[in-house]
Amino acid sequence: MDDLRVSLIQGDTVWHDPDANRAMYGGLMAPLAGQTDLVLLPETFTSGFSNEALASAETMEGPTVHWIRDQAARLGAVVTGSVQIRDGDGVYNRMLWATPEGGLSYYDKRHLFRMAKEHERYAAGRKRLTVELKGWRVCPLVCYDLRFPVFIRNRFDAEAPGRFDYDLLLFVANWPAARRHAWQTLLRARAIENLSYVAAVNRVGTDGNGHAYAGDSAVNDYGHAAARTRRPPAGGHHHLDAAALAMHRERFPAQLDADRFELR
């Protein structure tokens, strides 16, 4: 793996205004052209976390999918974040992964936040996604997924030494400030237990439901908390050291003692 440059954009998402959000986030990303490999935008970055936004959910042929692919090409970097996407009979909280070469993958949020009745309005995803970037295996996830370590668990292929499910775990979120202790604690736990970097972006400001967000976007490594910020508009730019990760896994090979299981 080559070292990886990751940029976290923790904007104050405008409530129910996709045009304004595309313009705002596009402006925040523009200075990063040629300076980063991966840009993270928050969960539901075109609307805010709103059940009422389902009525205006886009399709995969809609403007946001075209926009995110265009942004990736302009920046020369992968751009990822989640939006409401109508697909068939359901609407998914879908995390898009757009590459500068024009590729597009996606992950549908598996765990729906029942305390806000997300599970009554959205369709749930079924499978994890793993994508590759500069030799890194990357697993993108969304907000409430953070609380479910079995689904997230980084498994190890003993027949292919050094081959983990992933090297970098991503979270995009609208995680309220009232629960920021859980956010910070669980991000560190997921990094430590999975012998992996964890990069996470959260929005700032106050949404249309009156919920305040503190940001706290951060990159955590396999044993320490890296730089984090609570100030808008950007959550910081981070350098991920591939050699340091490989050295830690060799020095502390806890994966060799891990329980074996399959996800279904």
C-alpha positions in Angstrom: 0.0 0.0 0.0 1.0 3.6 -0.6 0.4 6.2 2.1 -3.1 7.7 1.8 -4.3 11.4 2.1 -7.8 11.7 3.6 -9.8 14.9 3.9 -12.9 15.2 6.1 -15.5 17.9 5.2 -17.8 18.6 8.1 -20.1 21.2 6.7 -23.3 22.8 8.1 -25.7 21.0 5.8 -28.6 23.1 4.7 -32.0 21.6 5.6 -33.9 20.2 2.6 -31.9 22.1 -0.1 -29.9 19.8 -2.4 -28.8 22.6 -4.7 -27.5 24.8 -1.9 -25.6 21.8 -0.4 -24.0 20.7 -3.6 -22.8 24.3 -4.1 -21.6 24.6 -0.5 -19.8 21.3 -0.4 -18.4 21.8 -3.8 -16.9 25.0 -2.7 -15.3 23.5 0.4 -13.8 20.7 -1.7 -12.5 22.8 -4.5 -9.1 23.8 -2.9 -8.3 20.1 -2.4 -7.8 19.4 -6.2 -4.6 17.4 -6.5 -4.0 17.6 -2.8 -5.8 14.5 -1.5 -6.8 10.9 -2.3 -10.1 10.6 -0.5 -12.7 13.1 0.5 -15.5 12.3 3.0 -18.8 14.2 3.1 -21.4 13.7 5.9 -24.4 11.4 5.9 -27.4 12.7 3.8 -25.3 15.7 2.8 -27.8 17.0 0.3 -30.7 17.3 2.8 -29.8 16.7 6.4 -31.0 13.6 8.3 -34.7 14.0 7.6 -37.5 11.4 7.1 -39.5 14.1 5.3 -36.8 14.3 2.6 -37.9 10.9 1.3 -40.5 12.4 -1.0 -37.8 14.2 -3.0 -35.3 11.3 -3.0 -33.3 11.1 -6.2 -32.5 8.1 -8.3 -29.1 6.9 -9.5 -29.7 9.0 -12.6 -30.4 12.1 -10.6 -28.3 15.3 -10.2 -26.3 14.3 -7.1 -24.9 11.1 -8.6 -23.7 13.1 -11.6 -22.4 15.8 -9.3 -20.3 13.5 -7.1 -18.8 11.8 -10.1 -17.9 15.2 -11.5 -16.4 16.3 -8.2 -14.2 13.2 -8.1 -12.9 13.9 -11.6 -12.2 17.6 -10.8 -10.4 16.8 -7.6 -8.5 13.7 -8.9 -9.7 11.9 -5.8 -12.4 9.6 -4.5 -15.4 11.4 -3.1 -17.8 9.6 -0.8 -20.9 10.5 1.3 -24.5 9.4 1.7 -27.8 10.6 0.1 -31.4 9.4 -0.1 -31.7 7.3 -3.2 -34.9 5.7 -4.5 -34.2 2.3 -6.0 -37.1 0.1 -7.0 -39.8 0.2 -4.3 -37.6 1.5 -1.5 -35.5 4.5 -0.5 -32.0 3.8 0.8 -29.6 5.8 2.8 -26.9 5.2 0.2 -23.2 5.9 0.5 -21.8 6.7 -2.9 -18.1 6.0 -3.7 -17.1 8.0 -6.8 -13.6 7.6 -8.3 -11.7 10.1 -10.5 -11.6 7.5 -13.3 -15.5 7.6 -13.5 -16.2 4.5 -11.4 -19.1 4.4 -9.0 -19.9 1.9 -6.2 -22.3 2.2 -3.3 -23.1 0.9 0.2 -26.7 0.9 1.6 -26.9 1.6 5.3 -27.6 -1.7 7.1 -28.6 -0.5 10.5 -31.5 2.0 10.5 -31.9 4.4 13.4 -35.2 3.3 14.9 -35.2 6.1 17.5 -35.9 8.4 14.6 -38.1 5.9 12.9 -35.6 5.5 10.0 -36.4 1.8 10.0 -40.1 2.5 9.2 -39.3 4.7 6.2 -36.1 3.5 4.6 -35.1 0.1 3.1 -32.1 -1.5 4.8 -29.0 -2.7 3.0 -27.8 -6.3 3.4 -24.1 -6.5 2.6 -20.9 -4.7 3.4 -18.9 -3.1 0.6 -15.1 -3.3 0.3 -13.4 -1.1 -2.3 -9.7 -0.5 -3.1 -7.7 2.7 -3.2 -4.0 2.9 -3.7 -3.6 -0.7 -2.4 -5.8 0.0 0.6 -8.9 -2.1 1.2 -11.6 0.3 2.4 -15.0 -0.5 4.1 -17.5 2.4 4.0 -20.3 2.5 6.6 -23.0 5.0 7.7 -23.6 6.5 11.2 -25.6 4.1 13.3 -23.7 1.2 11.8 -20.9 2.3 14.2 -22.8 0.7 17.2 -22.7 -2.9 15.7 -19.2 -4.4 16.0 -20.1 -7.9 14.7 -21.2 -6.5 11.4 -18.1 -4.4 11.2 -15.6 -7.0 12.4 -12.4 -7.1 10.4 -11.6 -10.7 9.6 -8.3 -12.2 8.6 -7.5 -14.7 5.9 -4.9 -17.1 7.5 -4.2 -18.6 4.1 -3.2 -15.2 2.7 -0.9 -13.7 5.4 -1.5 -10.0 5.9 -4.8 -10.1 4.1 -7.5 -8.4 6.2 -11.0 -7.6 5.1 -10.0 -3.9 5.2 -7.3 -1.5 6.2 -9.4 1.6 6.5 -12.9 1.8 7.9 -15.0 4.9 7.0 -18.1 6.4 8.7 -20.2 9.3 7.5 -22.7 10.6 10.0 -25.3 13.0 11.3 -24.4 12.2 15.0 -26.0 14.7 17.5 -23.8 16.5 20.0 -25.9 15.0 22.8 -24.3 11.6 22.1 -20.8 12.8 21.2 -19.2 10.8 24.0 -20.5 7.6 22.3 -19.3 8.8 18.9 -15.7 9.4 20.1 -15.5 6.3 22.2 -16.9 3.9 19.6 -14.7 5.3 16.8 -11.6 4.5 19.0 -12.9 1.1 19.9 -13.6 0.1 16.2 -10.0 1.2 15.3 -8.3 -0.7 18.1 -10.3 -3.9 17.9 -10.0 -4.1 14.1 -6.3 -3.3 13.8 -7.3 -0.6 11.3 -7.5 3.1 10.6 -10.9 4.6 11.1 -11.8 7.9 9.3 -15.1 9.5 10.3 -16.9 12.7 9.3 -19.9 14.3 11.1 -21.8 17.5 10.2 -21.9 20.6 12.3 -24.6 23.2 13.0 -28.3 22.7 13.9 -30.7 20.8 11.7 -34.4 21.5 10.9 -35.4 19.3 13.8 -33.4 21.4 16.3 -30.7 18.8 16.8 -27.2 20.3 17.3 -24.1 18.7 15.9 -20.5 19.2 17.2 -18.6 17.7 14.3 -15.8 15.8 16.1 -14.7 14.4 12.7 -11.5 12.5 13.2 -9.1 9.8 12.0 -8.2 7.2 14.7 -5.5 4.7 14.2 -5.2 1.2 15.6 -4.1 2.4 19.1 -4.2 6.2 19.3 -6.6 9.1 18.6 -5.4 11.3 15.8 -6.3 14.9 15.2 -9.9 15.9 15.4 -11.8 19.1 15.1 -15.1 20.7 16.1 -14.8 23.8 14.0 -16.5 24.2 10.6 -16.2 24.1 7.7 -13.5 21.4 7.3 -12.7 18.5 9.5 -9.0 18.3 8.7 -6.7 16.6 6.3 -4.8 13.4 7.5 -1.9 11.3 6.3 -2.3 7.6 6.8 0.9 5.7 7.1 0.8 2.3 5.4 4.1 1.1 6.8 3.1 2.0 10.4 -0.1 0.0 10.1 1.7 -3.0 8.7 4.3 -2.8 11.5 1.6 -2.7 14.2 -0.2 -5.7 12.7 3.1 -7.6 12.8 4.1 -6.5 16.2 0.6 -7.1 17.7 -1.1 -9.9 15.7 -4.3 -10.2 17.7 -6.1 -11.3 14.6 -4.4 -14.7 14.9 -6.5 -15.3 18.1 -9.8 -13.9 16.8 -13.0 -16.0 16.7 -14.1 -17.3 13.3 -17.5 -16.6 12.0 -19.5 -15.8 8.9 -21.8 -12.8 8.3 -25.2 -13.6 6.8 
